[in-house]
Amino acid sequence: MKKILISFALLTAYQMSLAQIKPVEVSHYLFPDFTQGTILMKNGTQRSAQLNYNSMTEEMVFEERGQRLAISEADMQRIDSVFIEGRIFVIINQKFKEVLINDSYILYAEHKCNVVSPGKPAAYGGRSHSSTSTSYGRITTSAGIYELKLPDGYEAKPYIVYWLRKSDQLERFANARQLRRLYSDKRNELRDYTRRHDVDFNNQDDVKRLIRFLEKTI
């Protein structure tokens, strides 16, 4: 009987330890939760709201009276910028972009997200998966597409597209190959830097450091 009690105690402790381990969830939202932010209008007025950015629909979403709604295109025409947890978002080409560097040049991040479907049964008991950035049209629930958690089986794959504004020119890049075209006169410096540093283009801090390096070498 004593052995049984000891085993039960060990099992309970093990289960409690598992319960304390929180799995890391990758969401289609940029921030883990809706948080208090500020919307600065072009006329200088400010509005406070519970905000988050939906990378799947590429919309700024706010909570109001228990509902989650996207900022409309009409309202976007009147917005200057949005501030969330010390991060700044502006509207370019009708899309919200995060300002990463604001110097003699400006680096923006456009947060996007692909969604991997649960997949269909495949040969040998496997499953075939497809990834698409427009699959939200097929996973809309009664609560809409603004819930923090995707339906079971779906997996978010966030990624970033960068925009660099220099001399009134706005250029797009998402990887080292595309960046080489923008800094064609700095190919050697870019090659040496990426050899010395493991640059992850889905890590905006890595990209910020790389762009600052390239701009200092000019």
Secondary structure, DSSP 8 states (H G I E B T S, - for coil): -HHHHHHHHHHHHHHHHHHH-------SBSSSS-EEEEEEETTS-EEEEEEEEETTTTEEEEEETTEEEE--HHHHTTEEEEEETTEEEEEETTEEEEEEEESSSEEEEEEEEEEE---EE-GGG-EE--EETTGGGGS-BTTBT--SS--TT-EEEEEEEEEEEETTEEEEESSHHHHHHHTGGGHHHHHHHHHHS---TT-HHHHHHHHHHHHHT-
